[in-house]
Amino acid sequence: MKILIAEDEEDISNQYKLVLEGKGHKVTLTENGKVCADEFAANPDFDCVVLDYKMPVMDGFEAAKSILNVNPKQRIIFASAYVDKTLEESILKLKRLTEIIRKPFDLDVLSDTIEDVTCYEELEKLNLNSEYIKNGNPTHEQLMDLIDGVKKLSKGRI
């Protein structure tokens, strides 16, 4: 996967990059929301964008708005210690599904979230062949739709 990360703490961003590249992902690091939004505008073919919320120049929320103006379906994950009602309310204003990981977190949580590990585990619980589904290389949105559809089917609501 191609992953764009905006994180103003260099040590943290380098840890993200090391772990994700170790799992075969291509990672582009930026030091603030403005640089991230500009990078995305110039090259909008990222599978996932990871944003810190509190950053200099432009915060993660403003960067997310800018990114979603370029691609309204872009997958965005907020990785931030600043997870409170303000961030949650801001994200609701985006009117787009975004994910939040609260810092500090184990680096495996970041890679698992990006790789949709919990989605595939959920599919396994629903007795679906997750390896077969992975081979189709679905987007995160497609995985969420599949899980929702299977749950509705299992409850007889379709």
C-alpha positions as CSV (number, residue, x, y, z in Angstrom):
1,M,0.0,0.0,0.0
2,K,1.0,3.6,-0.5
3,I,0.7,5.5,2.7
4,L,1.0,9.3,3.4
5,I,1.8,10.3,6.9
6,A,1.6,13.8,8.6
7,E,3.4,13.7,11.9
8,D,5.3,16.6,13.4
9,E,7.4,14.5,15.8
10,E,10.3,13.2,13.7
11,D,11.0,10.2,16.0
12,I,7.4,9.0,15.8
13,S,7.1,9.4,12.1
14,N,10.4,7.5,11.6
15,Q,9.0,4.7,13.8
16,Y,5.9,4.6,11.7
17,K,7.9,4.5,8.5
18,L,10.2,1.7,9.8
19,V,7.4,-0.5,10.8
20,L,5.2,0.0,7.7
21,E,8.1,-0.3,5.2
22,G,9.1,-3.5,7.1
23,K,5.7,-4.8,6.1
24,G,6.2,-3.9,2.5
25,H,4.3,-0.6,2.3
26,K,5.6,2.5,0.6
27,V,5.6,5.4,3.0
28,T,5.8,9.2,2.4
29,L,6.4,11.3,5.5
30,T,5.4,15.0,5.9
31,E,6.0,17.2,9.0
32,N,2.7,19.1,9.1
33,G,-0.8,19.2,7.6
34,K,0.0,21.8,5.0
35,V,2.9,19.8,3.5
36,C,0.7,16.7,3.6
37,A,-2.2,18.3,1.9
38,D,0.1,19.7,-0.8
39,E,1.8,16.3,-1.3
40,F,-1.7,14.7,-1.7
41,A,-2.9,17.4,-4.1
42,A,0.2,16.8,-6.3
43,N,0.0,13.0,-6.0
44,P,-3.5,11.8,-4.9
45,D,-3.0,8.0,-5.4
46,F,-2.4,7.0,-1.7
47,D,-4.3,4.1,-0.3
48,C,-4.3,5.6,3.2
49,V,-3.5,8.9,4.9
50,V,-2.4,9.0,8.5
51,L,-2.8,12.4,10.3
52,D,-1.8,13.6,13.6
53,Y,-4.3,16.1,14.8
54,K,-2.2,18.8,16.6
55,M,0.5,20.0,14.2
56,P,2.1,23.3,13.3
57,V,1.2,25.3,10.2
58,M,-2.0,23.2,9.5
59,D,-3.7,20.8,11.9
60,G,-4.9,17.3,10.9
61,F,-8.5,18.4,10.6
62,E,-7.8,21.1,8.1
63,A,-5.5,18.7,6.2
64,A,-8.2,16.1,6.1
65,K,-10.7,18.7,4.6
66,S,-8.2,19.6,1.9
67,I,-7.5,16.0,1.1
68,L,-11.2,15.1,1.0
69,N,-11.7,18.0,-1.4
70,V,-9.3,16.3,-3.8
71,N,-10.7,12.8,-3.2
72,P,-13.9,12.5,-1.2
73,K,-13.4,8.8,-0.8
74,Q,-9.9,8.9,0.6
75,R,-9.3,6.7,3.6
76,I,-8.0,8.8,6.6
77,I,-6.8,7.6,9.9
78,F,-6.2,10.1,12.8
79,A,-3.3,9.0,15.0
80,S,-3.3,11.4,17.9
81,A,-3.0,11.9,21.6
82,Y,-5.5,14.7,21.2
83,V,-8.6,12.5,21.1
84,D,-11.5,14.2,22.9
85,K,-14.9,15.6,22.2
86,T,-13.4,18.4,20.1
87,L,-11.7,16.0,17.7
88,E,-14.7,13.8,17.5
89,E,-17.0,16.7,16.7
90,S,-14.6,18.0,14.1
91,I,-14.5,14.6,12.4
92,L,-18.3,14.5,12.3
93,K,-18.1,17.8,10.3
94,L,-16.1,16.0,7.6
95,K,-19.2,13.9,6.9
96,R,-16.9,11.1,6.0
97,L,-15.9,7.9,7.8
98,T,-12.5,8.4,9.4
99,E,-10.7,6.2,11.9
100,I,-9.0,7.3,15.1
101,I,-6.1,5.7,16.9
102,R,-5.3,7.2,20.3
103,K,-1.6,7.8,21.1
104,P,0.3,6.2,22.7
105,F,-0.3,2.9,20.9
106,D,1.7,-0.2,19.9
107,L,3.0,0.2,16.4
108,D,1.3,-3.1,15.5
109,V,-2.0,-1.3,16.1
110,L,-1.1,1.2,13.3
111,S,-0.1,-1.5,10.8
112,D,-3.1,-3.7,11.7
113,T,-5.5,-0.8,11.3
114,I,-4.0,0.2,7.9
115,E,-4.1,-3.4,6.8
116,D,-7.6,-3.9,8.0
117,V,-6.7,-6.8,10.3
118,T,-9.7,-6.4,12.5
119,C,-12.0,-6.3,9.4
120,Y,-10.6,-9.6,8.2
121,E,-10.9,-11.1,11.7
122,E,-14.6,-10.0,11.7
123,L,-15.1,-11.6,8.3
124,E,-13.6,-14.9,9.7
125,K,-16.1,-14.7,12.6
126,L,-18.8,-14.4,10.0
127,N,-17.4,-17.7,8.5
128,L,-16.2,-16.0,5.3
129,N,-12.9,-16.9,3.7
130,S,-10.8,-13.8,4.4
131,E,-7.8,-15.0,2.4
132,Y,-10.0,-15.3,-0.7
133,I,-11.4,-11.8,0.0
134,K,-7.8,-10.4,0.5
135,N,-6.8,-11.8,-2.9
136,G,-9.4,-9.5,-4.4
137,N,-7.6,-6.5,-2.9
138,P,-10.7,-4.7,-1.7
139,T,-10.7,-1.2,-0.5
140,H,-11.4,-0.4,3.2
141,E,-14.8,0.9,2.2
142,Q,-15.6,-2.3,0.3
143,L,-14.6,-4.3,3.4
144,M,-16.8,-2.3,5.6
145,D,-19.7,-2.6,3.2
146,L,-19.2,-6.4,3.0
147,I,-19.2,-6.8,6.8
148,D,-22.3,-4.6,7.0
149,G,-24.1,-6.6,4.3
150,V,-23.2,-10.0,5.7
151,K,-24.4,-8.9,9.2
152,K,-27.7,-7.7,7.7
153,L,-28.1,-11.0,5.8
154,S,-27.4,-13.1,8.9
155,K,-30.2,-11.1,10.7
156,G,-32.6,-11.6,7.8
157,R,-32.9,-7.8,7.1
158,I,-32.1,-8.1,3.3
